[in-house]
């Protein structure tokens, strides 16, 4: 049976919980400038944001107006994602 988007997202969240905040930042940066948007990317992206927030990382630099901004790489500074200029 085919997995739902929610099931894929839950699997990503389970994996991401085991990773460091720095590793999560690497995952985010690996997806920067990727123009494609498919359901698996949505599951990946929202799981990543959820776990950032669960770990106390502020994501407002990349997540606002219910959209995720993958236009620029970020770095982790004092538990905040900041745009890497």
CNS distance restraints for C-alpha pairs under 8 A (distance, minus, plus):
assign (resid   3 and name CA) (resid   7 and name CA) 5.95 0.50 0.50
assign (resid   3 and name CA) (resid   8 and name CA) 6.71 0.50 0.50
assign (resid   4 and name CA) (resid   8 and name CA) 6.43 0.50 0.50
assign (resid   5 and name CA) (resid   9 and name CA) 6.15 0.50 0.50
assign (resid   5 and name CA) (resid  39 and name CA) 6.76 0.50 0.50
assign (resid   5 and name CA) (resid  40 and name CA) 7.20 0.50 0.50
assign (resid   5 and name CA) (resid  43 and name CA) 6.17 0.50 0.50
assign (resid   6 and name CA) (resid  10 and name CA) 6.09 0.50 0.50
assign (resid   6 and name CA) (resid  43 and name CA) 7.17 0.50 0.50
assign (resid   7 and name CA) (resid  11 and name CA) 6.28 0.50 0.50
assign (resid   8 and name CA) (resid  12 and name CA) 6.33 0.50 0.50
assign (resid   8 and name CA) (resid  40 and name CA) 7.34 0.50 0.50
assign (resid   8 and name CA) (resid  43 and name CA) 6.07 0.50 0.50
assign (resid   8 and name CA) (resid  44 and name CA) 7.89 0.50 0.50
assign (resid   9 and name CA) (resid  13 and name CA) 6.15 0.50 0.50
assign (resid   9 and name CA) (resid  43 and name CA) 4.41 0.50 0.50
assign (resid   9 and name CA) (resid  44 and name CA) 6.20 0.50 0.50
assign (resid   9 and name CA) (resid  46 and name CA) 7.23 0.50 0.50
assign (resid   9 and name CA) (resid  47 and name CA) 5.43 0.50 0.50
assign (resid  10 and name CA) (resid  14 and name CA) 6.18 0.50 0.50
assign (resid  10 and name CA) (resid  47 and name CA) 7.11 0.50 0.50
assign (resid  11 and name CA) (resid  15 and name CA) 6.36 0.50 0.50
assign (resid  12 and name CA) (resid  16 and name CA) 6.02 0.50 0.50
assign (resid  12 and name CA) (resid  43 and name CA) 7.41 0.50 0.50
assign (resid  12 and name CA) (resid  44 and name CA) 6.17 0.50 0.50
assign (resid  12 and name CA) (resid  47 and name CA) 5.91 0.50 0.50
assign (resid  12 and name CA) (resid  48 and name CA) 7.54 0.50 0.50
assign (resid  13 and name CA) (resid  17 and name CA) 6.08 0.50 0.50
assign (resid  13 and name CA) (resid  47 and name CA) 5.06 0.50 0.50
assign (resid  13 and name CA) (resid  48 and name CA) 6.84 0.50 0.50
assign (resid  13 and name CA) (resid  50 and name CA) 7.55 0.50 0.50
assign (resid  13 and name CA) (resid  51 and name CA) 6.43 0.50 0.50
assign (resid  14 and name CA) (resid  18 and name CA) 7.23 0.50 0.50
assign (resid  15 and name CA) (resid  19 and name CA) 7.19 0.50 0.50
assign (resid  16 and name CA) (resid  24 and name CA) 7.08 0.50 0.50
assign (resid  16 and name CA) (resid  47 and name CA) 7.84 0.50 0.50
assign (resid  16 and name CA) (resid  48 and name CA) 6.92 0.50 0.50
assign (resid  16 and name CA) (resid  51 and name CA) 6.60 0.50 0.50
assign (resid  17 and name CA) (resid  51 and name CA) 6.42 0.50 0.50
assign (resid  19 and name CA) (resid  23 and name CA) 6.00 0.50 0.50
assign (resid  19 and name CA) (resid  24 and name CA) 6.62 0.50 0.50
assign (resid  20 and name CA) (resid  24 and name CA) 6.33 0.50 0.50
assign (resid  21 and name CA) (resid  25 and name CA) 6.27 0.50 0.50
assign (resid  21 and name CA) (resid  52 and name CA) 7.08 0.50 0.50
assign (resid  21 and name CA) (resid  55 and name CA) 7.46 0.50 0.50
assign (resid  21 and name CA) (resid  57 and name CA) 7.87 0.50 0.50
assign (resid  21 and name CA) (resid  76 and name CA) 7.79 0.50 0.50
assign (resid  22 and name CA) (resid  26 and name CA) 6.40 0.50 0.50
assign (resid  22 and name CA) (resid  76 and name CA) 6.90 0.50 0.50
assign (resid  23 and name CA) (resid  27 and name CA) 6.36 0.50 0.50
assign (resid  24 and name CA) (resid  28 and name CA) 6.34 0.50 0.50
assign (resid  24 and name CA) (resid  48 and name CA) 7.06 0.50 0.50
assign (resid  24 and name CA) (resid  52 and name CA) 7.39 0.50 0.50
assign (resid  25 and name CA) (resid  29 and name CA) 6.22 0.50 0.50
assign (resid  25 and name CA) (resid  74 and name CA) 7.16 0.50 0.50
assign (resid  25 and name CA) (resid  75 and name CA) 6.68 0.50 0.50
assign (resid  25 and name CA) (resid  76 and name CA) 6.82 0.50 0.50
assign (resid  25 and name CA) (resid  81 and name CA) 7.95 0.50 0.50
assign (resid  26 and name CA) (resid  30 and name CA) 6.09 0.50 0.50
assign (resid  27 and name CA) (resid  31 and name CA) 6.81 0.50 0.50
assign (resid  28 and name CA) (resid  32 and name CA) 6.83 0.50 0.50
assign (resid  28 and name CA) (resid  45 and name CA) 7.96 0.50 0.50
assign (resid  28 and name CA) (resid  48 and name CA) 7.69 0.50 0.50
assign (resid  28 and name CA) (resid  73 and name CA) 7.72 0.50 0.50
assign (resid  28 and name CA) (resid  74 and name CA) 7.84 0.50 0.50
assign (resid  29 and name CA) (resid  72 and name CA) 7.90 0.50 0.50
assign (resid  29 and name CA) (resid  73 and name CA) 5.17 0.50 0.50
assign (resid  29 and name CA) (resid  74 and name CA) 6.56 0.50 0.50
assign (resid  31 and name CA) (resid  70 and name CA) 6.92 0.50 0.50
assign (resid  32 and name CA) (resid  70 and name CA) 4.67 0.50 0.50
assign (resid  32 and name CA) (resid  71 and name CA) 5.82 0.50 0.50
assign (resid  32 and name CA) (resid  72 and name CA) 6.03 0.50 0.50
assign (resid  32 and name CA) (resid  73 and name CA) 6.13 0.50 0.50
assign (resid  33 and name CA) (resid  70 and name CA) 5.93 0.50 0.50
assign (resid  33 and name CA) (resid  71 and name CA) 5.42 0.50 0.50
assign (resid  33 and name CA) (resid  72 and name CA) 7.15 0.50 0.50
assign (resid  34 and name CA) (resid  70 and name CA) 7.41 0.50 0.50
assign (resid  37 and name CA) (resid  41 and name CA) 6.08 0.50 0.50
assign (resid  37 and name CA) (resid  42 and name CA) 7.11 0.50 0.50
assign (resid  38 and name CA) (resid  42 and name CA) 6.45 0.50 0.50
assign (resid  39 and name CA) (resid  43 and name CA) 6.27 0.50 0.50
assign (resid  40 and name CA) (resid  44 and name CA) 6.16 0.50 0.50
assign (resid  41 and name CA) (resid  45 and name CA) 5.92 0.50 0.50
assign (resid  42 and name CA) (resid  46 and name CA) 5.99 0.50 0.50
assign (resid  43 and name CA) (resid  47 and name CA) 5.95 0.50 0.50
assign (resid  44 and name CA) (resid  48 and name CA) 6.06 0.50 0.50
assign (resid  45 and name CA) (resid  49 and name CA) 6.26 0.50 0.50
assign (resid  45 and name CA) (resid  68 and name CA) 7.93 0.50 0.50
assign (resid  46 and name CA) (resid  50 and name CA) 6.04 0.50 0.50
assign (resid  47 and name CA) (resid  51 and name CA) 6.23 0.50 0.50
assign (resid  48 and name CA) (resid  52 and name CA) 6.15 0.50 0.50
assign (resid  49 and name CA) (resid  53 and name CA) 6.24 0.50 0.50
assign (resid  49 and name CA) (resid  59 and name CA) 7.18 0.50 0.50
assign (resid  50 and name CA) (resid  54 and name CA) 6.06 0.50 0.50
assign (resid  51 and name CA) (resid  55 and name CA) 6.03 0.50 0.50
assign (resid  52 and name CA) (resid  56 and name CA) 6.38 0.50 0.50
assign (resid  52 and name CA) (resid  57 and name CA) 5.06 0.50 0.50
assign (resid  52 and name CA) (resid  58 and name CA) 7.31 0.50 0.50
assign (resid  52 and name CA) (resid  59 and name CA) 7.31 0.50 0.50
assign (resid  53 and name CA) (resid  57 and name CA) 5.11 0.50 0.50
assign (resid  53 and name CA) (resid  58 and name CA) 6.38 0.50 0.50
assign (resid  53 and name CA) (resid  59 and name CA) 7.21 0.50 0.50
assign (resid  56 and name CA) (resid  79 and name CA) 6.64 0.50 0.50
assign (resid  57 and name CA) (resid  79 and name CA) 4.65 0.50 0.50
assign (resid  57 and name CA) (resid  80 and name CA) 5.21 0.50 0.50
assign (resid  57 and name CA) (resid  81 and name CA) 6.99 0.50 0.50
assign (resid  58 and name CA) (resid  79 and name CA) 6.33 0.50 0.50
assign (resid  58 and name CA) (resid  80 and name CA) 4.54 0.50 0.50
assign (resid  58 and name CA) (resid  81 and name CA) 6.11 0.50 0.50
assign (resid  59 and name CA) (resid  63 and name CA) 5.82 0.50 0.50
assign (resid  59 and name CA) (resid  80 and name CA) 6.48 0.50 0.50
assign (resid  59 and name CA) (resid  81 and name CA) 5.60 0.50 0.50
assign (resid  60 and name CA) (resid  64 and name CA) 6.05 0.50 0.50
assign (resid  60 and name CA) (resid  81 and name CA) 7.58 0.50 0.50
assign (resid  61 and name CA) (resid  81 and name CA) 6.23 0.50 0.50
assign (resid  61 and name CA) (resid  82 and name CA) 5.90 0.50 0.50
assign (resid  61 and name CA) (resid  83 and name CA) 6.76 0.50 0.50
assign (resid  62 and name CA) (resid  68 and name CA) 5.59 0.50 0.50
assign (resid  62 and name CA) (resid  69 and name CA) 4.87 0.50 0.50
assign (resid  62 and name CA) (resid  70 and name CA) 7.17 0.50 0.50
assign (resid  62 and name CA) (resid  81 and name CA) 7.55 0.50 0.50
assign (resid  63 and name CA) (resid  67 and name CA) 5.62 0.50 0.50
assign (resid  63 and name CA) (resid  68 and name CA) 4.60 0.50 0.50
assign (resid  63 and name CA) (resid  69 and name CA) 6.27 0.50 0.50
assign (resid  64 and name CA) (resid  68 and name CA) 6.76 0.50 0.50
assign (resid  72 and name CA) (resid  83 and name CA) 6.61 0.50 0.50
assign (resid  72 and name CA) (resid  84 and name CA) 7.07 0.50 0.50
assign (resid  73 and name CA) (resid  83 and name CA) 6.13 0.50 0.50
assign (resid  73 and name CA) (resid  84 and name CA) 5.54 0.50 0.50
assign (resid  74 and name CA) (resid  81 and name CA) 5.97 0.50 0.50
assign (resid  74 and name CA) (resid  82 and name CA) 5.28 0.50 0.50
assign (resid  74 and name CA) (resid  83 and name CA) 4.43 0.50 0.50
assign (resid  74 and name CA) (resid  84 and name CA) 4.72 0.50 0.50
assign (resid  75 and name CA) (resid  81 and name CA) 5.64 0.50 0.50
assign (resid  75 and name CA) (resid  82 and name CA) 5.48 0.50 0.50
assign (resid  75 and name CA) (resid  83 and name CA) 6.49 0.50 0.50
assign (resid  75 and name CA) (resid  84 and name CA) 5.86 0.50 0.50
assign (resid  76 and name CA) (resid  80 and name CA) 5.56 0.50 0.50
assign (resid  76 and name CA) (resid  81 and name CA) 4.82 0.50 0.50
assign (resid  76 and name CA) (resid  82 and name CA) 6.37 0.50 0.50
assign (resid  77 and name CA) (resid  81 and name CA) 6.39 0.50 0.50
assign (resid  77 and name CA) (resid  82 and name CA) 6.77 0.50 0.50
